[in-house]
């Protein structure tokens, strides 16, 4: 059963617990998942216990090969803007949770910023993670599009989570938090997003990373770690982002009808479709919706000790809407 949600007035320190992560890579050709990687840590945002999300038991980039799906025909449906932040306010006042002044700083630097004169810098202390920033929009939506710009510093090493979209109950914004290692039942929570896989480069390849009811369980039958969609998702290399330059990351997800497996998600890097996963069921009730985004720095390395040096990730020009705007 999912862990009890953390109340909004719970002690601030528990929601800001930092992750200390150690990874163990376990390989098993006999399992459905393939390569299993287990990660233990000391803090999940909003959770009553300190457990982080290790990578899924799959090999990154092992999705179904193929050609990118042709773009859908232009939609006449209304597209609503939900949220945007270009950090020109010089504050993090637009964010609801996770703000940590040692880790998150808005810099006034027009030469560095993607647009305007301000940019968010996320600091990953040596052996630590970069924390997270969360924004809610209750009760939520059935479709969500996120676009933002990300820059890995020129000497970046290892990987990180990048973007997380969570589905909480419409009457409890915390129901999708504190759920690391748990298996969704379709009624309380789900989560999905994009990760830069830390074991395969500096940074590693970008992958979809999802918790959903039908996901494979670990050997104990009750533990779940995020999945990349092996055999279901399709990836189109190259999947890596270069260091020292700005990249446009776009992500779109559509929820399924409760009695169908017609959900879908895609991500684009610099305007090019790089990953998609269709036919997925995230929920079994319309009481679960897409109702928070997280700029997520809660991952360091895998198969090796956490990165021993301080790292910086830059984020700018965040835009959230109900669907992907036409080009």
TABEL-V684161 format. One record per helix or strand of 3 or more residues. SS is the DSSP state (H for helix, E for strand). FROM is the first residue (numbers start at 0). TO is the last residue. If there is no record, write none. Layout:
SS&FROM&TO, SS&FROM&TO
This chain:
H&11&14, E&21&26, E&34&39, E&80&84, E&103&107, E&117&123, E&130&140, E&142&151, E&159&168, E&188&195, E&205&207, E&245&253, E&262&268, E&271&279, E&287&296, E&310&320
